[in-house]
Amino acid sequence: MKRMSANSIGILQGSRVLFSDFASDGVMWTGSGDRESRFLVTFPEAFRGVPAVMVGISLWDMDHRTNMRADLTAESVTETGFQLVFRTWGDTRIARIRADWTAIGPLRDEEDWEID
């Protein structure tokens, strides 16, 4: 369990089309085997500590003739951002994926004291 004792809690949300490979004959649409797409999310303001990050698929455009395989995760989460990572494998053909994310964590407050 992540316990937050800060006076200020921040919640950031975002959405990102990770790729649209159908239009460009990209590897997610034309390829096979292990494939990966990464996007660096940078928070507009740093959290005071590492936030909890939740991700989800909000648009899923797949070829119905192949197996649907997807792995979406947040990796390398820090106070300033994270890597939004989508993976697939096998014969899966993906035209487009949009991912939504939410980060929740402590924020610096004007009443916080920094003692050196």
Summary of the structure (lengths in Angstrom):
residues: 116
radius of gyration: 17.6
end to end distance: 29.4
largest distance: 61.5
contacts: 302
relative contact order: 0.36
helix: 7%
strand: 51%
